[in-house]
Amino acid sequence: MNEQTFVDRRQTDWVRLTQLCDLADRSPTKLSPDEMREFVRLYRRVSTDLAVARTRTTSLPLVEYLNDIAGRSYAILYRSERKPLRPALRSSIALAAQTVRKLRAFVLASAVLFFGSGLLAYGLMSAVPDTRDFFVPPGAEELFRHWKSGEFKPRGSAEDIMMAGFYASNNPRAAIVTAALGAGTFGIGSLWMLVQNGNMLGALAKEVQSVGNLDFLLSSIAPHGVPELSGIVIAGAAGLLFGWALINPGRRTRGDALRAVGRDGMVLILTSVVLMFIAAPIEAFFSFNPVVPGWLKTSVALLEIGAWAFFWVGYARSPEEATAVDSA
């Protein structure tokens, strides 16, 4: 085959299909009915040209050029329909609730590790005071002294905004790390992060209780702690899920087992990140605000617990909602 003759004869179709792809990049609906029929016709021709070029020419640039056009056209032609923002958001929220319920065993295991290690640290420090050096690292002494003082220093609005930005960047990153460690360490890294954070919280509770300010601690961390600690637990559940897939792959390879749980794991990770983002402004503007009384913080936390419990247990349970999410 004469390659130059082939190119001269067919290049007009290739250029035209590229132009139609440029029009349809955002959505195929940008093409008129006539243009869409032309698009399909040209896509078939270019696919044939690609097959010819692969078998009857030695020009690698030509094959790559036609392959790019055919691949781009295929992606446009068979692209999934984009949902409007509101239905897509509703499906995403429903998927989060359903995934947490489906993987409740991992969520429960993560919660037991986190809160159980906190209770263990509290109990050991109460029974054996010498264990304080194990549970309270030297770098945390200043933080512990701050909480034992039982008061917050007034902050300006600029500082509150700065702290909200810090919480919104640091805490989601911690959730992602907690989950990701599970895939790289057979779940051990996620387990360690849960235990370490739980121990720190339990040790802090014991230290503050020793000076009679436990109620101050609990009321101060409860408003943002409801979504934030939920995020930690769900991130830990994702890490444990990845770890279990690697430890118990069944008849699959470990790589296939990890891919099989990848979608559910990513839903858990994104859910934990969203929870961290929700907690950030509450922590910056409300929880640590010395003007807000403790009883109000506690009341808000109780309302949050009820609302989140209803969401995790009851949201998107109807068959219609489940079908909508499954088809998303």
N, C-alpha and C positions, 0 to 999 in steps of 0.2 A: 504494500500500500504506500502511495505517495503521501507522506505526512503533510507536506505543505498544501497539497490539493485538498486533503481532508479538512485541514484547519480553515482554509479559505472558504470552502463550501459550507461549513457548519458554524463558523464563528459568529455569524449574525444571531443565531438562536441562543448561543451561549451568553452573548452580551445582553440580549433582551431578557433572558431568564434572570440574569444578575440584577437588572433594573427592576424587575418585578419583585425579586427578593428584597431589594432595598425598600420598596413600597410596603411590603408585608411584614417587615421586621417587627413592628409593634403589635400588629394583629392582622390575620388574613382578611378581616372585614374591611381593611383599607383598600382591597382590590374590588373592582366592580365585577359583576357576574361574567362579563365578557373577558375581563382580565384574568379571572380565576380559571375559566376554561382554557385560556391561552397558557396560563401557568402550568396546569396539569399536562397539557399537550407537550409543552416544552420540557417539562420534567421527565416525561417518558422518553423523549428524544435524546436528552442529555444522558439519561441512564443507559440508553443503547450505545451512544457515542462512547461512554466510559468503558463499556464492555468491549467495544471494538478496539479502543486505544490500549486496553490492557493486554489484549491477545495479539494485536497486529502491528504494534509500534514498539519502539525501544526508547521513546522519549519520556523519561520520568517526570520532568516538569509538566508536560501535557497531561499525563495521568493524574498528577496531584491537583492540577488546575480543575480538571473535570470532576474529580472526586470531591473537591471543596464545594463546587457548585451543586452537585447532586446531593451531598450531605446537608448543605444549607437549605436546599429546597425541601428535602425530606423532613427536616426539623420543623419547617414552617407548615408544611402540609398536614403533618400528623401531630402538631402541637396540641396539648390538652387545652380545653377551653378555660380561660381565666375567669374565676369567680369574682363577682363584685366584692368590695372590701368587707361589707357587713356580713354577708353569708360566710365568707372565708374566715373572718374572725370568730364567728359563732361556731363554726366547725372546729377550729383550732382549740377553742376553749373546751368544747365537748370532748375532743380527742384527749386533751390533758386529763380530764376527770376520769374518762373511761380507762386510760392507760394506767393511771395510779390504782384504780380499783382492780384491774386485771393483774397487776404485779404487786398486789397488797402483801404477799408473803415477803418480798424483798423490802418493801417499805417498812413492814413491821420489824423485820430483822435489823434494818438500819436504825429504826427508832429505839429498839432495845439496846443496841450497841451504844448509841449516843447517850440516851438518858440513863441507861444502866451504868455506864462508866462514870457519869456524873454522880449518881448515888453512891457508887463504890468509893470514889474519891472523898466525898463528904463523910461517909461512914468511917473510912480508914483514918482520916485526919481527926475525927472525933475520938476514935478508940485508941489510936497510936499517934500522938501529936508529932513524933519524930518524922512521920512520913510527909510532913509539910515540905521539906526540902526536895522531895521527889516530885510532888505535884505542882509546886510553885517555882517556876524557873526564875533566876535572878532578874531577867529582863522584864518580868511582869510585876515586880515589887511596886513600882510607881503607880501602875494601874490599880493594883489592889489597895494601895493607900488612898487613892482618889475615891474609890467606892466606899471604903471604910469611913471616910469623912461624913458620908450621909448627906451631901449637898452638891448642887451643880452651880458653877459660876455662870453668871449671866453672859449671854453671847449676843452680839449684834446680828442683824439680818444678813449682812455680808458673810459673816463667819458661818451662819447656818447654811447658806447657799453653798459655800465652799465645802462644808462637811457633807452635805447631801451629795455633791459631786464625788467626793471621796468614797462614801459608802456605795454609791451607784457603780463605781468602777472597781473597787476592791472586793466587795462581797460576791458579785457574780463571778469574778475571776476565781475566787476561792471555791465556789460551787463547781465550776468547770474542772478545776484541778482535782477536786475530790472525786468526781465521776471518772475523769480520764485516767486517773491512776489505776482504777480497777482493770482497765483493758491492758495495761502494761505490766501489772504485777499479780495477775491472777486474783484480783480482788483484795490482796493484802494491803496495798496502799490506801484504798478507800476505807478499809476497816481501821487502819491506823489513824487516819484523819478523823474519823468519827470518834474513836476512843480518845484521842488527844484533845479534841475540842470539848468532848463531854467531861473529861477530867478537869480541864481548865474551868469550866462552868461550875462543876461541883466544888472545886477548891475555892473558887471565888465566893460561892454561897456560904461555905463554912467560915471563911475569913470574915465576911460581913456579919454573919450571925454571931460571931464571937464578940462583936461590939454592939450588938443589939440593933443592927440596921438591915436585917434580912428583908423586912417589909419594904424598905426603900429600894433595895436591889430588885426585888420581884416586880414591884409596881413600875419601876423605871424601864425594865427590859421587856415587860409583857406586851406593850402595844406594838412595837416593831418585832418583838420576838416571835409572835404568832406566825407571821409570814416568813420571817428570816430563818427560824429554826425548822419550820416546815421545809424550806428550801434546802437546808443542810441535809435533812433526813432524806429528801427525794433525790438529791445529788448522790448521797451515799448509796441509795437503792440502785441507781443507775450503775455505779461502780461495782456493786455486788452482783448485779445482773451480768455485767460483762465478765466478771471473774468466774461466776458459775458456768457461763457458756464455755470458758476456756478449760475449767476443771472437769466439766462433765459434758463433752461434746457429743456423746452418743456415737452413732455410726458415721458422723460427719467429721471432716477435718476441723481443727480448731479455728482455722480461718473462716470456713463455711458456717460454723456455729456462731462465731462472733458476728458475721454478716447477718445471720438470721435474726439476731436480737437487736441489730443496729437501729432499726426504725424505732422500736419501743424505747431503747436507751436514749436516743436523741430526743424523743418526746419528753422523757424524764429530765434530761439535762436542760432543755429549753424551759420547761416548767419551773425548774429550780431557779434559773436565771431570772425569769419573770417575777417570781416571788421575792427575790433579792432586790429587784428594782422597785417593787411595791413597798418593801420595808424601808428603803433608803430615805425617802422624804419623811416618813413617820418617825424614824430614828432621829433625823436632823432637826425637825421642827416641833415635834410633839413629845417624844419619849424623854429627851434630855432637857426639856424646857423647864426651868425652875419655877416659872409662873404657873404652870399647870399642876393642880393638886394631885396627890397620889390616888385619891378615890376616883377621880375622873379617868386617870390612866388605867386603873384596874377595871373600871366599868367598860371602857372602850375595848380593852383586851378580851373581856368576857363576851362582848358582842361579836368581836372578830372570831373567837373560837366557835361560837354558834353558827355564824355565817359560813365559815370555812368548812365546818363539819357537815353542814347541809350540802355544800357544794361537792365535797369529795364523795359523800355517800349517795346523794340523790340527783345530782345534775346529769342530764343526758342519759336517762335510763329508759326512756320510751323507745319502742321498736323503730319509730320513724326517725328519731334522732340518731339511733345507732346505725340505721341504714344510710343516712345522710353522711355520717362520718366515715363509714366504711368505703363509700364511693368517692370520698374526697381525695 
